[in-house]
Amino acid sequence: MENQKFQIVSTQSNIDWVGKKVTGAHNGTIAVKEGELVLNNGKLTGGKFVIDTTSIKILDVTDPATNAQFFGHLASDDFFSTEKYPEAILKITSVSDKHIEGDLTIKDITHPVAFDAAVNINDDILTATGKLVIDRTKYGMKFRSGNFFKDLGDTLIYNDFELNVSLTAKAA
């Protein structure tokens, strides 16, 4: 059987993120803009998807002014620099059973990532879920990192953040 392509349905795909700090955590969502997954003989072999960094939302901060301030900070150069880099890209480079390896590009900086994913195919619909743990400092996000700043006390923000990815794609 030859390669089969599945186009990601952005309205049915999303990423939940969690960032942790000494005093707790924040969470929210970020949108999947577009992408495709490639299967060969019914098995995932590759693909890529684009993340819209301008779509980041903070769900645990309910005060509108505080939420807007937090969004502005995540959009700033301290974190995602969304005006300059409105997209992040994950390109799958290899798949072995449920283990996926790829290249993640954020702010034009690319590093390899590895994670496990569950992929299901039902007729012409593919769903995939996986959890990535990303070290933000590899992508130039050093704000309040213990690796770069000392004596942060309870203002320290942990370097790793989690992306819980849920994709739905339709056979092209």
Residue pairs with C-beta under 8 A, 6 or more apart in sequence:
1 40
1 41
1 42
2 40
3 38
3 39
3 40
3 45
4 38
4 39
4 40
4 171
4 172
5 36
5 37
5 38
5 39
5 171
5 172
6 36
6 37
6 38
6 39
6 47
6 126
6 169
6 170
6 171
6 172
7 34
7 35
7 36
7 169
7 170
7 172
8 32
8 34
8 35
8 36
8 37
8 49
8 167
8 168
8 169
9 168
9 169
9 170
10 31
10 32
10 33
10 34
12 168
13 32
13 49
13 166
13 167
13 168
13 169
14 29
14 30
14 31
14 32
14 166
15 29
15 30
15 31
15 32
15 51
15 163
15 164
15 165
15 166
16 27
16 28
16 29
16 163
16 164
16 166
17 27
17 28
17 29
17 30
17 56
17 161
17 162
17 163
17 164
18 25
18 26
18 27
18 161
18 162
18 164
19 25
19 26
19 27
19 157
19 158
19 161
20 157
20 158
20 160
20 161
21 144
21 154
21 155
21 156
21 157
21 158
22 153
22 154
22 155
22 156
22 158
23 154
25 60
26 58
26 60
26 61
26 70
27 58
27 59
27 60
28 56
28 57
28 58
28 59
28 60
29 55
29 56
29 57
29 59
30 51
30 52
30 53
30 55
30 56
30 57
30 163
31 51
31 52
31 55
32 49
32 50
32 51
32 52
32 165
32 167
33 49
33 50
33 51
33 52
33 55
33 87
34 49
34 50
35 47
35 48
35 49
35 50
35 167
35 169
36 47
36 48
36 49
36 169
36 172
37 44
37 46
37 47
37 49
37 92
37 126
37 128
37 167
37 169
38 44
38 45
38 46
38 47
39 45
39 121
39 126
42 121
43 95
44 92
44 95
44 100
44 117
44 119
44 128
45 92
45 95
46 92
46 93
46 95
47 91
47 92
48 89
48 90
48 91
48 92
49 89
49 90
49 167
50 87
50 88
50 89
51 87
51 88
51 89
51 90
52 86
52 87
53 75
53 80
53 82
53 85
53 86
53 87
53 88
53 106
54 75
54 82
54 86
56 71
56 74
56 75
56 80
56 82
57 71
58 67
58 70
58 71
58 74
61 67
61 70
73 79
74 80
74 82
75 81
75 82
75 83
77 84
78 141
78 143
79 136
79 141
79 143
80 88
80 106
80 107
80 141
81 107
84 107
85 106
85 107
85 108
88 104
88 105
88 106
88 107
89 103
89 104
89 105
90 102
90 103
90 104
90 105
90 113
91 102
91 103
91 105
92 100
92 101
92 102
93 101
93 102
93 103
93 112
94 100
94 101
94 102
95 101
98 116
98 117
98 118
98 119
99 114
99 115
99 116
100 114
100 115
100 116
100 117
100 130
101 112
101 113
101 114
102 112
102 113
102 114
103 110
103 111
103 112
103 113
104 110
104 111
104 112
104 113
104 132
104 134
106 139
107 139
107 140
107 141
109 138
109 139
109 140
111 138
111 139
113 132
113 134
115 130
115 131
115 132
115 133
116 130
116 131
117 128
117 129
117 130
117 165
118 128
118 129
118 130
119 126
119 127
119 128
120 126
120 127
120 128
124 170
124 171
125 168
125 169
125 170
125 171
126 167
126 168
126 169
126 170
126 171
127 166
127 167
127 168
127 169
128 165
128 166
128 167
128 169
129 164
129 165
129 166
129 167
130 164
130 165
131 162
131 163
131 164
131 165
132 162
132 163
132 165
133 160
133 161
133 162
133 163
134 160
134 161
134 162
134 163
135 159
135 160
136 145
136 159
136 160
136 161
137 145
137 147
137 148
137 159
142 148
142 149
143 157
144 152
144 155
144 156
144 157
145 156
145 157
145 159
146 152
146 156
146 159
147 159
